[in-house]
Amino acid sequence: MKLSKFIFDLPLNLIAQNPTKKREDSKMMVVHRKTGQLEDLHFRDILNYFDDKDVFVVNNTKVFPARMYGRKEKTGAVVEVFLLRELNAANRLWDVIVDPARKIRVGNKLYFGDNDELVAEVIDNTTSRGRTIKFLWEGAEDDFKKQLEALGETPLPKYIKRKPDEEDRERYQTVYAKHEGAVAAPTAGFHFSKELIKRCEIKGIRFAEVTLHSGLGTFRPLEVEDLHKHKMDAEFYQIDDFACKIVNKAKEDGRRICSIGTTTMRALESSYTSQQLLKPSEGWTNNFIHPPYDFNVANAMVTNFHLPKSSLFILTCAFGGYDLITEAYKKAIKDKYKFSTYGDAMLVL
């Protein structure tokens, strides 16, 4: 399929700017692949579709406050520094994106905080906007991380046209987030509250946790017409033996295995056996899933409504079927579902 098949007109007012008051109160469209039926419900109704011994697989990655604002030495010009990942903890080396990038050169120093609490030096150019920086910090690792936490802000996507606030510190994060490393949140998991998870567990639904540290590339619009030529940024993932035992037992028993989000699905599809069982592994994946694709582990998926030309929308079409998902999106636009990060949910069965 070509990229042009994944372009649609999305009114800007349907891109959610704020989360719902309660996580499980978001709307949910249920897409039945076998019948083509589309249902309008709320996320709290997800309990009606799963039974004892079914499994929800979640991505327990934790978002860190990756967006920082520094000042360039001498000129004092404000520079946005977006932390992508730590390259070397001992040497405080980070892979970052800077904006504006044109005048940020190797050797420049950047100062962060009202009292220059952090200083970094640019030591390499990686891409047109990418840089490697070294934080000039000689204190303890814990104190360094506390400074990053204090000076960084929640990395809301650019299409949320407001400054992040204190509520975002909690809501731009799943309630089960554990392992810090993501700069973009696994948004399908936002709809689960602790109370809803407890109700799921009382019903006998099991939770299996995997980790995939989502990077900016996951949410970047594609630019190449031939999907086979698109290269995803590599992202670190980890699947342990405990998660595999939960998923594989459910699979052997013919239960529903529901991937909570596209990042979870990409992790699952990066580590399976020839018998289509999940296997423990960790490493880097640049798995780009697009139609046609045969899925190996999960047989259901929760996801948000995504932006045109995004790898997330393309993966959803691969799982739900192109024609059915595009029909669901047309209905979502007509019925004013909210899209993207803080938007509404879709359950594909």
SENU-784156 format. One record per residue (C-alpha): residue number from 1; residue in three letters; x, y, z. Coordinates in steps of 0.25 Angstrom, whole numbers, padded with zeros to 4 digits. Layout:
BEGIN
R   i  aa    xx    yy    zz
R NUM ALA     X     Y     Z
...
# end
This chain:
BEGIN
R   i  aa    xx    yy    zz
R   1 MET  0000  0000  0000
R   2 LYS  0004  0014 -0002
R   3 LEU  0005  0026  0008
R   4 SER -0006  0033  0000
R   5 LYS -0016  0023  0005
R   6 PHE -0014  0028  0019
R   7 ILE -0017  0042  0017
R   8 PHE -0031  0048  0022
R   9 ASP -0036  0061  0026
R  10 LEU -0036  0063  0041
R  11 PRO -0043  0076  0046
R  12 LEU -0033  0082  0056
R  13 ASN -0043  0084  0067
R  14 LEU -0044  0068  0068
R  15 ILE -0030  0067  0073
R  16 ALA -0031  0066  0088
R  17 GLN -0024  0078  0096
R  18 ASN -0028  0073  0110
R  19 PRO -0030  0059  0116
R  20 THR -0044  0055  0121
R  21 LYS -0048  0058  0135
R  22 LYS -0047  0043  0138
R  23 ARG -0038  0033  0130
R  24 GLU -0049  0023  0128
R  25 ASP -0059  0033  0123
R  26 SER -0054  0035  0109
R  27 LYS -0062  0030  0098
R  28 MET -0059  0016  0092
R  29 MET -0063  0011  0078
R  30 VAL -0063 -0004  0078
R  31 VAL -0059 -0010  0064
R  32 HIS -0064 -0024  0061
R  33 ARG -0055 -0030  0050
R  34 LYS -0063 -0042  0047
R  35 THR -0076 -0034  0045
R  36 GLY -0072 -0020  0042
R  37 GLN -0081 -0015  0053
R  38 LEU -0077 -0002  0060
R  39 GLU -0082  0001  0074
R  40 ASP -0081  0014  0082
R  41 LEU -0078  0013  0097
R  42 HIS -0069  0018  0108
R  43 PHE -0056  0012  0112
R  44 ARG -0061  0007  0125
R  45 ASP -0070 -0003  0117
R  46 ILE -0058 -0010  0112
R  47 LEU -0061 -0020  0124
R  48 ASN -0073 -0025  0116
R  49 TYR -0064 -0031  0105
R  50 PHE -0054 -0039  0113
R  51 ASP -0055 -0051  0123
R  52 ASP -0047 -0059  0133
R  53 LYS -0033 -0063  0128
R  54 ASP -0033 -0053  0117
R  55 VAL -0021 -0044  0116
R  56 PHE -0018 -0029  0115
R  57 VAL -0003 -0027  0111
R  58 VAL  0002 -0013  0115
R  59 ASN  0014 -0005  0112
R  60 ASN  0020 -0001  0126
R  61 THR  0029  0010  0120
R  62 LYS  0030  0023  0128
R  63 VAL  0031  0036  0121
R  64 PHE  0042  0046  0127
R  65 PRO  0041  0061  0126
R  66 ALA  0049  0062  0113
R  67 ARG  0047  0076  0108
R  68 MET  0056  0086  0114
R  69 TYR  0059  0101  0111
R  70 GLY  0073  0106  0112
R  71 ARG  0081  0119  0108
R  72 LYS  0092  0119  0099
R  73 GLU  0105  0125  0104
R  74 LYS  0109  0139  0101
R  75 THR  0096  0142  0093
R  76 GLY  0086  0137  0103
R  77 ALA  0077  0132  0092
R  78 VAL  0067  0122  0097
R  79 VAL  0068  0108  0092
R  80 GLU  0059  0097  0093
R  81 VAL  0066  0084  0096
R  82 PHE  0058  0071  0095
R  83 LEU  0065  0059  0102
R  84 LEU  0064  0047  0093
R  85 ARG  0072  0037  0101
R  86 GLU  0084  0035  0110
R  87 LEU  0096  0030  0103
R  88 ASN  0106  0029  0114
R  89 ALA  0101  0031  0129
R  90 ALA  0116  0032  0135
R  91 ASN  0119  0043  0125
R  92 ARG  0106  0050  0125
R  93 LEU  0105  0048  0110
R  94 TRP  0091  0050  0103
R  95 ASP  0085  0049  0089
R  96 VAL  0076  0062  0088
R  97 ILE  0069  0070  0077
R  98 VAL  0071  0085  0078
R  99 ASP  0062  0096  0073
R 100 PRO  0066  0106  0066
R 101 ALA  0077  0097  0062
R 102 ARG  0084  0106  0052
R 103 LYS  0093  0113  0061
R 104 ILE  0096  0102  0071
R 105 ARG  0110  0097  0068
R 106 VAL  0120  0088  0074
R 107 GLY  0127  0094  0086
R 108 ASN  0115  0103  0090
R 109 LYS  0110  0103  0104
R 110 LEU  0096  0103  0108
R 111 TYR  0091  0108  0122
R 112 PHE  0078  0103  0129
R 113 GLY  0071  0108  0141
R 114 ASP  0070  0122  0146
R 115 ASN  0083  0121  0154
R 116 ASP  0090  0112  0143
R 117 GLU  0087  0099  0151
R 118 LEU  0091  0091  0139
R 119 VAL  0101  0094  0128
R 120 ALA  0103  0085  0116
R 121 GLU  0113  0086  0105
R 122 VAL  0110  0082  0090
R 123 ILE  0120  0071  0086
R 124 ASP  0115  0066  0073
R 125 ASN  0105  0068  0062
R 126 THR  0097  0055  0058
R 127 THR  0086  0060  0049
R 128 SER  0081  0074  0044
R 129 ARG  0075  0076  0057
R 130 GLY  0081  0065  0065
R 131 ARG  0093  0068  0075
R 132 THR  0100  0060  0085
R 133 ILE  0102  0068  0098
R 134 LYS  0110  0066  0111
R 135 PHE  0104  0071  0124
R 136 LEU  0116  0077  0132
R 137 TRP  0111  0071  0145
R 138 GLU  0121  0065  0156
R 139 GLY  0110  0062  0167
R 140 ALA  0103  0049  0170
R 141 GLU  0095  0042  0159
R 142 ASP  0082  0044  0168
R 143 ASP  0084  0059  0169
R 144 PHE  0086  0060  0154
R 145 LYS  0073  0053  0151
R 146 LYS  0066  0062  0161
R 147 GLN  0071  0074  0154
R 148 LEU  0066  0068  0140
R 149 GLU  0053  0065  0147
R 150 ALA  0052  0080  0152
R 151 LEU  0056  0087  0140
R 152 GLY  0049  0078  0129
R 153 GLU  0035  0079  0125
R 154 THR  0025  0068  0121
R 155 PRO  0028  0066  0106
R 156 LEU  0014  0068  0101
R 157 PRO  0013  0067  0085
R 158 LYS  0014  0080  0078
R 159 TYR -0001  0078  0073
R 160 ILE -0005  0081  0087
R 161 LYS -0005  0096  0086
R 162 ARG -0003  0099  0101
R 163 LYS  0008  0099  0111
R 164 PRO  0008  0086  0120
R 165 ASP  0003  0088  0134
R 166 GLU  0003  0080  0147
R 167 GLU -0008  0071  0143
R 168 ASP  0000  0067  0131
R 169 ARG  0011  0061  0140
R 170 GLU  0000  0051  0144
R 171 ARG -0009  0049  0132
R 172 TYR  0002  0049  0121
R 173 GLN  0006  0035  0128
R 174 THR -0001  0022  0130
R 175 VAL -0004  0018  0144
R 176 TYR  0004  0006  0143
R 177 ALA  0017  0013  0138
R 178 LYS  0029  0007  0144
R 179 HIS  0042  0008  0135
R 180 GLU  0046  0022  0131
R 181 GLY  0051  0023  0117
R 182 ALA  0040  0028  0108
R 183 VAL  0039  0042  0102
R 184 ALA  0025  0039  0096
R 185 ALA  0015  0033  0104
R 186 PRO  0007  0019  0101
R 187 THR -0006  0027  0100
R 188 ALA -0016  0015  0099
R 189 GLY -0012  0012  0113
R 190 PHE -0017  0026  0118
R 191 HIS -0031  0021  0119
R 192 PHE -0028  0011  0130
R 193 SER -0030  0016  0144
R 194 LYS -0026  0009  0156
R 195 GLU -0040  0006  0160
R 196 LEU -0043  0000  0146
R 197 ILE -0031 -0009  0147
R 198 LYS -0036 -0014  0160
R 199 ARG -0050 -0017  0154
R 200 CYS -0043 -0024  0142
R 201 GLU -0035 -0033  0152
R 202 ILE -0047 -0036  0160
R 203 LYS -0053 -0041  0148
R 204 GLY -0041 -0050  0146
R 205 ILE -0035 -0042  0134
R 206 ARG -0019 -0043  0135
R 207 PHE -0009 -0033  0132
R 208 ALA  0004 -0036  0126
R 209 GLU  0015 -0024  0125
R 210 VAL  0025 -0022  0114
R 211 THR  0034 -0010  0112
R 212 LEU  0036 -0002  0100
R 213 HIS  0042  0012  0101
R 214 SER  0034  0020  0091
R 215 GLY  0043  0031  0083
R 216 LEU  0039  0043  0075
R 217 GLY  0039  0034  0062
R 218 THR  0027  0026  0066
R 219 PHE  0018  0039  0065
R 220 ARG  0025  0046  0053
R 221 PRO  0017  0046  0040
R 222 LEU  0023  0038  0029
R 223 GLU  0028  0045  0017
R 224 VAL  0031  0033  0007
R 225 GLU  0020  0029 -0003
R 226 ASP  0025  0014 -0003
R 227 LEU  0023  0009  0011
R 228 HIS  0034 -0002  0009
R 229 LYS  0044  0010  0009
R 230 HIS  0040  0016  0022
R 231 LYS  0050  0013  0033
R 232 MET  0045  0014  0048
R 233 ASP  0055  0019  0058
R 234 ALA  0060  0008  0067
R 235 GLU  0054  0007  0081
R 236 PHE  0058 -0001  0093
R 237 TYR  0048 -0012  0097
R 238 GLN  0048 -0023  0108
R 239 ILE  0039 -0035  0110
R 240 ASP  0042 -0044  0122
R 241 ASP  0039 -0059  0125
R 242 PHE  0027 -0055  0134
R 243 ALA  0019 -0048  0123
R 244 CYS  0022 -0059  0113
R 245 LYS  0016 -0069  0123
R 246 ILE  0003 -0061  0125
R 247 VAL  0002 -0058  0110
R 248 ASN  0005 -0072  0105
R 249 LYS -0004 -0079  0115
R 250 ALA -0016 -0071  0110
R 251 LYS -0012 -0074  0096
R 252 GLU -0011 -0089  0098
R 253 ASP -0025 -0088  0105
R 254 GLY -0031 -0080  0093
R 255 ARG -0033 -0067  0102
R 256 ARG -0034 -0053  0097
R 257 ILE -0020 -0046  0097
R 258 CYS -0022 -0031  0096
R 259 SER -0010 -0022  0093
R 260 ILE -0012 -0008  0100
R 261 GLY -0007  0001  0089
R 262 THR  0002  0000  0077
R 263 THR  0015  0001  0084
R 264 THR  0011 -0011  0092
R 265 MET  0007 -0018  0079
R 266 ARG  0021 -0014  0073
R 267 ALA  0028 -0021  0085
R 268 LEU  0020 -0033  0084
R 269 GLU  0022 -0034  0069
R 270 SER  0037 -0033  0071
R 271 SER  0039 -0046  0079
R 272 TYR  0031 -0058  0076
R 273 THR  0034 -0073  0073
R 274 SER  0030 -0081  0060
R 275 GLN  0018 -0086  0068
R 276 GLN  0014 -0072  0070
R 277 LEU  0017 -0072  0085
R 278 LEU  0023 -0060  0092
R 279 LYS  0038 -0061  0096
R 280 PRO  0046 -0054  0106
R 281 SER  0056 -0044  0099
R 282 GLU  0061 -0030  0100
R 283 GLY  0068 -0021  0090
R 284 TRP  0065 -0010  0080
R 285 THR  0053 -0011  0070
R 286 ASN  0050 -0003  0057
R 287 ASN  0038 -0012  0054
R 288 PHE  0029 -0004  0044
R 289 ILE  0016 -0011  0043
R 290 HIS  0007 -0008  0031
R 291 PRO -0003 -0015  0022
R 292 PRO -0003 -0026  0018
R 293 TYR  0002 -0033  0031
R 294 ASP -0001 -0045  0039
R 295 PHE -0001 -0043  0054
R 296 ASN  0005 -0054  0063
R 297 VAL  0002 -0052  0077
R 298 ALA -0010 -0042  0081
R 299 ASN -0024 -0044  0075
R 300 ALA -0030 -0031  0080
R 301 MET -0025 -0017  0082
R 302 VAL -0028 -0004  0089
R 303 THR -0023  0008  0082
R 304 ASN -0026  0023  0081
R 305 PHE -0031  0030  0068
R 306 HIS -0018  0035  0061
R 307 LEU -0013  0046  0052
R 308 PRO -0013  0044  0037
R 309 LYS  0000  0038  0031
R 310 SER  0005  0033  0044
R 311 SER  0011  0019  0047
R 312 LEU  0000  0017  0058
R 313 PHE -0011  0019  0048
R 314 ILE -0005  0010  0038
R 315 LEU -0002 -0001  0048
R 316 THR -0017  0000  0053
R 317 CYS -0021 -0002  0038
R 318 ALA -0012 -0014  0037
R 319 PHE -0019 -0020  0050
R 320 GLY -0033 -0016  0047
R 321 GLY -0034 -0017  0032
R 322 TYR -0032 -0004  0024
R 323 ASP -0046 -0003  0019
R 324 LEU -0053 -0005  0033
R 325 ILE -0043  0004  0040
R 326 THR -0045  0015  0030
R 327 GLU -0060  0014  0031
R 328 ALA -0058  0015  0046
R 329 TYR -0050  0027  0045
R 330 LYS -0060  0034  0036
R 331 LYS -0071  0031  0046
R 332 ALA -0062  0036  0057
R 333 ILE -0060  0049  0050
R 334 LYS -0075  0050  0048
R 335 ASP -0078  0047  0062
R 336 LYS -0067  0056  0067
R 337 TYR -0059  0046  0074
R 338 LYS -0046  0053  0080
R 339 PHE -0033  0049  0073
R 340 SER -0018  0046  0077
R 341 THR -0011  0047  0091
R 342 TYR -0022  0051  0100
R 343 GLY -0033  0046  0090
R 344 ASP -0043  0035  0091
R 345 ALA -0041  0020  0090
R 346 MET -0044  0009  0079
R 347 LEU -0045 -0006  0083
R 348 VAL -0043 -0015  0071
R 349 LEU -0048 -0029  0073
# end
